[in-house]
């Protein structure tokens, strides 16, 4: 396989999780009588541009289907993050009725609802029918398409260029990252800017976040790699911020290389130096991640087996994609984990892909009163513990598997 950015041959392995079904391919009851499609899940490192990437097995249409079940609005933490972002950008860019904001991968309108409420013209681009429908229900204009150069040029020709393009947690989700980035250069107004948020590869490695590997994540990103990809495709990075979201993310600010006027802040050089000091431009940085992932898998499996032998009642909370990676890598099935609770009605009544563990609503938790609750979306730990504080009334405890096994 060659690098999806620079076409160099990929030789350095980073993580091999065997095989798994697509992480958001939740099963309907009738699908339990049929086989599932599993793909190898292996990550490699480009030693030329340092882009970490999955081997290519599944196309985007197979992963982002019309029944896509990830809805951003079910996390109060994420909604608050979106609201703060909109207010900050409104002030920083002096956005108003004369402006245009576009969000690529607008999902269910979690962010554009705040743009719209501020009186700023906006529209979203979202390929999955389920989330696009939810956004339209909020009165938001959605183009139900995959974003690429062709769509960007089509929109630019009819005067729909943007002062601000928002791209939250989508840069990692595109198989053709060069075509995708060029699209931003074409859709931005001459002085427009784009912001990209993505989980930081540095934090993934430092905090053992191997469960963020799944087929929808074609790329695992550092500023080192992103700056090179952008420069090769018409964008210049001029600022970067560190965020606590998704276990530690970067927010990168970019402008058109030909017309952008923003001076580069010192934060860019500082972050590049941080990554270099950590060794992210050396093979050694990537070589021991596999062993740490296997330790997490082994510790969780032994813990669940021990709980079963002791007669303890166990449940999980949050039918997250990262949870599917963890459970399938560890080989956990309903005999060790009988159900997963989730707030999202689109997931309730379905089954986790691969493990086929049933997904239920919160009422099951209150009726079953488990002794141990495994939190799968560890990035929402505080939100979930606060939401389920009543579990303490019967002596229930929370368990984390990542970055290490921990009983809260």
C-alpha positions in Angstrom: 0.0 0.0 0.0 1.1 3.6 -0.7 0.5 6.7 1.4 -2.8 8.3 0.6 -1.2 11.7 0.7 2.4 11.5 -0.7 2.2 8.0 -2.4 5.3 6.7 -0.6 5.4 3.0 0.1 4.2 2.1 3.6 6.4 -0.3 5.5 6.2 0.8 9.2 3.4 -0.9 11.2 1.6 0.9 14.0 -1.4 -1.1 15.1 -2.9 -4.4 14.1 -6.3 -5.2 15.6 -7.1 -8.2 13.5 -10.4 -7.8 11.8 -13.7 -6.1 12.7 -17.0 -5.0 11.1 -17.5 -1.3 10.4 -17.8 0.4 13.8 -21.1 2.1 13.2 -22.8 -0.8 11.4 -25.3 -1.5 14.2 -27.4 -4.6 13.7 -31.2 -4.8 13.5 -32.6 -7.9 15.2 -33.3 -9.6 11.8 -29.7 -9.3 10.9 -28.6 -11.5 13.7 -29.5 -14.5 11.5 -27.1 -13.4 8.8 -23.3 -13.1 8.5 -21.5 -9.8 9.0 -18.9 -8.2 6.8 -15.6 -7.9 8.6 -12.5 -6.0 7.3 -8.9 -6.2 8.5 -8.1 -3.3 10.8 -4.4 -2.4 10.5 -2.7 0.9 10.7 0.5 1.9 9.0 2.9 4.9 9.2 4.3 6.9 6.3 7.9 7.6 7.0 8.0 10.4 4.4 5.1 12.6 5.6 4.3 10.9 8.9 0.6 10.3 8.1 -0.7 7.3 10.0 -3.5 5.6 8.1 -5.6 2.4 7.8 -5.1 -0.1 5.1 -7.7 0.4 2.4 -10.5 -2.2 2.5 -13.8 -0.3 2.8 -15.0 2.6 0.7 -16.8 5.6 2.2 -20.2 4.6 0.8 -19.9 1.3 2.8 -19.2 3.1 6.0 -21.3 6.3 5.9 -24.7 4.8 5.0 -28.2 6.3 5.0 -28.8 4.7 8.4 -25.6 6.1 10.0 -26.3 6.0 13.7 -23.9 8.6 15.2 -25.8 11.7 16.2 -23.7 14.5 17.8 -26.5 16.1 19.7 -26.8 13.3 22.3 -23.8 14.7 24.1 -24.4 17.7 26.2 -20.6 18.2 26.5 -20.3 18.3 22.7 -23.2 20.7 22.3 -21.6 23.1 24.8 -18.3 22.9 22.9 -20.1 23.8 19.7 -22.0 26.7 21.2 -18.7 28.1 22.6 -17.0 27.7 19.2 -19.7 29.6 17.4 -19.6 32.5 19.8 -15.8 32.7 19.7 -15.7 32.6 15.9 -18.5 35.1 15.6 -16.5 37.6 17.6 -13.1 36.7 16.1 -14.2 37.0 12.5 -16.9 39.6 13.0 -19.5 37.3 11.4 -22.9 38.7 10.8 -25.9 38.8 8.3 -23.5 39.5 5.5 -21.4 36.3 6.1 -21.6 32.7 5.1 -20.7 29.8 7.3 -20.5 26.2 5.9 -20.0 23.1 7.9 -18.6 20.0 6.2 -20.0 16.9 8.0 -22.7 18.9 9.6 -24.2 15.7 11.2 -27.6 16.5 12.9 -27.1 20.3 13.0 -25.5 20.2 16.4 -23.3 23.3 15.5 -25.2 25.1 12.8 -28.2 25.5 15.0 -26.1 28.0 17.0 -24.9 29.8 13.8 -28.5 30.0 12.6 -29.7 31.4 16.0 -27.0 34.1 15.8 -28.5 35.3 12.5 -25.6 34.2 10.4 -26.4 32.7 7.0 -25.2 29.1 6.8 -25.6 25.7 5.3 -24.3 22.2 5.9 -22.9 19.4 3.8 -23.7 15.9 5.2 -23.8 12.6 3.2 -25.7 10.5 5.7 -29.5 10.6 5.2 -30.3 9.9 8.9 -28.4 12.8 10.3 -29.2 15.1 7.4 -32.9 14.5 8.1 -32.4 15.5 11.8 -30.6 18.7 10.8 -33.3 19.7 8.4 -35.8 19.2 11.2 -34.0 22.1 12.9 -34.6 24.3 9.9 -31.0 24.0 8.6 -30.2 23.7 4.9 -28.3 20.6 4.2 -26.7 19.3 1.0 -26.8 15.6 1.2 -23.5 14.9 -0.6 -19.9 13.8 0.1 -17.6 16.8 0.1 -14.9 16.9 -2.6 -13.4 19.3 -5.2 -16.2 18.8 -7.6 -18.8 19.8 -5.1 -16.7 22.8 -3.9 -16.3 24.1 -7.4 -20.0 23.6 -8.1 -20.9 25.7 -5.0 -18.3 28.4 -5.8 -19.7 28.8 -9.3 -23.1 29.8 -7.9 -21.7 32.2 -5.3 -21.9 30.0 -2.2 -18.3 30.5 -1.1 -17.7 30.7 2.7 -16.2 33.2 5.1 -15.8 30.3 7.5 -15.8 26.5 6.8 -16.1 24.3 9.9 -14.7 20.7 9.7 -15.1 19.0 13.0 -13.9 15.4 13.2 -14.1 14.8 9.5 -10.5 15.2 8.2 -9.7 11.7 9.5 -12.8 10.3 7.8 -11.9 10.9 4.2 -10.2 8.3 1.9 -8.9 10.9 -0.6 -7.4 13.5 1.8 -5.8 15.5 -1.0 -9.0 16.0 -3.0 -10.8 16.8 0.3 -8.4 19.6 1.3 -8.3 21.2 -2.2 -12.1 21.5 -1.9 -11.7 23.9 1.1 -9.3 26.1 -0.9 -11.9 26.3 -3.7 -14.9 26.9 -1.4 -13.3 29.6 0.7 -13.7 33.3 -0.1 -10.3 35.0 -0.7 -10.0 36.1 2.9 -12.1 33.2 4.4 -10.7 30.7 6.9 -11.4 27.1 7.7 -11.0 25.3 11.0 -10.4 21.6 11.4 -10.8 19.7 14.7 -9.4 16.2 15.0 -8.1 13.9 17.7 -4.4 14.5 18.2 -2.2 11.4 17.3 0.2 12.5 20.0 -2.5 12.0 22.7 -3.7 8.8 21.1 -0.2 7.3 21.6 0.6 8.9 25.0 -2.7 7.8 26.5 -3.2 4.4 24.9 -6.3 5.4 22.9 -6.0 2.5 20.5 -9.8 2.1 20.5 -10.1 5.2 18.3 -8.9 3.1 15.5 -11.7 2.0 13.2 -12.4 1.8 9.5 -14.1 5.2 9.3 -10.9 6.8 10.5 -8.7 6.6 7.4 -6.1 8.9 8.9 -4.6 9.6 12.4 -3.3 13.1 12.5 -0.5 15.2 13.8 0.1 18.8 13.1 3.3 17.8 11.4 1.4 15.7 8.8 -1.6 18.1 8.5 0.6 21.1 7.8 2.4 19.2 4.9 -0.9 18.0 3.5 -2.5 21.5 3.6 0.6 23.1 2.0 0.5 20.7 -0.9 -3.1 21.4 -1.5 -3.5 25.2 -1.3 -4.0 25.9 2.4 -1.7 27.5 5.0 -1.9 26.7 8.7 -1.7 30.0 10.7 -2.9 29.0 14.2 -3.5 25.9 16.3 -5.2 25.3 19.6 -5.3 22.3 22.0 -8.7 21.0 23.0 -9.9 18.5 25.6 -12.5 17.0 23.4 -12.3 13.4 22.2 -9.4 12.6 24.6 -7.3 15.5 23.3 -7.8 17.2 20.0 -6.2 20.0 17.9 -8.1 22.8 16.3 -6.2 24.0 13.2 -6.9 27.3 11.6 -6.1 27.5 7.8 -6.4 30.0 5.0 -5.9 30.0 1.3 -2.2 30.1 0.5 -2.8 32.5 -2.4 -4.9 35.2 -0.7 -4.9 34.6 3.1 -3.6 37.5 5.2 -3.4 36.1 8.7 0.1 36.0 10.2 1.2 32.6 11.6 1.0 32.6 15.4 3.8 31.2 17.6 1.5 28.3 18.6 2.1 26.6 15.3 5.9 26.4 15.7 5.5 25.4 19.4 3.2 22.5 18.5 5.5 21.3 15.7 8.4 21.4 18.2 6.3 19.5 20.8 5.6 16.7 18.3 9.3 16.6 17.2 10.5 16.4 20.8 8.1 13.6 21.4 9.7 11.7 18.5 6.7 11.8 16.1 9.1 12.1 13.1 11.0 8.9 14.1 9.9 5.2 13.7 10.6 4.6 17.4 7.6 6.6 18.5 5.2 4.2 16.8 6.8 0.8 17.6 5.5 -0.1 21.1 1.8 0.9 20.7 0.7 -2.6 19.7 1.9 -4.0 23.0 0.1 -1.4 25.0 -3.1 -2.1 23.2 -2.8 -5.8 23.9 -2.3 -5.2 27.6 -5.6 -3.2 27.7 -7.3 -6.0 25.9 -6.0 -8.6 28.2 -6.7 -6.6 31.4 -10.3 -6.0 30.4 -11.0 -9.6 29.4 -9.5 -10.9 32.7 -11.5 -8.4 34.7 -14.8 -9.4 33.0 -14.1 -13.1 33.5 -13.3 -12.5 37.2 -16.5 -10.5 37.6 -18.6 -13.3 36.1 -17.0 -15.9 38.3 -17.8 -13.8 41.4 -21.4 -13.5 40.3 -21.3 -9.7 39.8 -23.7 -8.0 37.5 -22.0 -6.1 34.7 -23.3 -3.6 32.1 -21.7 -1.1 29.8 -22.7 2.5 28.9 -22.3 4.2 25.6 -22.6 2.2 22.3 -19.7 4.2 20.9 -17.6 3.3 17.9 -14.5 3.2 20.1 -16.4 0.7 22.3 -16.9 -1.6 19.3 -13.2 -1.5 18.6 -12.4 -2.4 22.2 -15.0 -5.2 22.5 -14.2 -6.8 19.2 -10.5 -6.7 19.8 -10.9 -8.3 23.2 -13.4 -10.9 22.0 -16.1 -9.8 24.5 -19.6 -11.2 23.9 -22.9 -11.1 25.7 -21.9 -13.9 28.2 -19.4 -11.4 29.7 -21.3 -8.1 29.0 -25.1 -8.7 28.6 -26.1 -5.2 27.3 -25.0 -1.7 26.5 -27.1 1.4 27.5 -27.2 4.3 25.1 -29.2 7.6 25.1 -29.6 7.6 21.3 -33.0 6.1 20.2 -31.4 5.4 16.8 -29.2 2.8 18.5 -31.7 1.4 21.0 -33.1 -2.0 20.0 -30.1 -2.8 17.8 -27.0 -4.8 18.5 -23.3 -3.9 18.6 -21.6 -4.9 15.4 -19.3 -7.9 15.8 -20.0 -8.6 19.5 -23.8 -8.6 19.0 -24.4 -7.2 22.4 -27.9 -5.7 22.7 -28.3 -1.9 23.0 -31.0 -0.8 25.4 -32.3 2.4 27.0 -31.5 3.6 30.5 -34.5 2.0 32.1 -32.7 -1.4 31.9 -29.9 0.0 34.0 -32.3 1.1 36.7 -34.2 -2.2 36.7 -31.1 -4.4 36.6 -29.0 -2.4 39.1 -25.6 -3.7 37.9 -22.6 -3.8 40.3 -20.2 -2.6 37.6 -20.8 -0.3 34.6 -18.1 -0.2 31.9 -17.9 3.3 30.3 -17.0 2.7 26.7 -16.8 6.4 25.5 -14.1 7.3 28.0 -13.9 10.8 26.5 -17.4 11.5 28.1 -16.4 10.1 31.5 -17.4 13.0 33.6 -20.6 13.6 31.7 -21.7 10.0 32.1 -20.7 9.7 35.7 -22.7 12.8 36.5 -25.7 11.6 34.5 -25.7 8.2 36.2 -25.0 9.5 39.7 -28.0 7.5 41.1 -26.0 4.3 40.4 -24.2 5.0 43.7 -27.4 4.4 45.6 -27.2 0.7 45.2 -23.4 0.6 45.4 -22.7 0.4 41.7 -19.2 1.3 40.5 -17.9 2.6 37.2 -15.1 1.0 35.3 -12.7 2.4 32.6 -10.6 0.2 30.3 -8.7 3.1 28.6 -6.1 4.4 29.1 -5.8 1.6 31.7 -8.2 -0.5 33.8 -9.6 1.6 36.6 -12.5 1.3 39.0 -13.9 4.7 39.7 
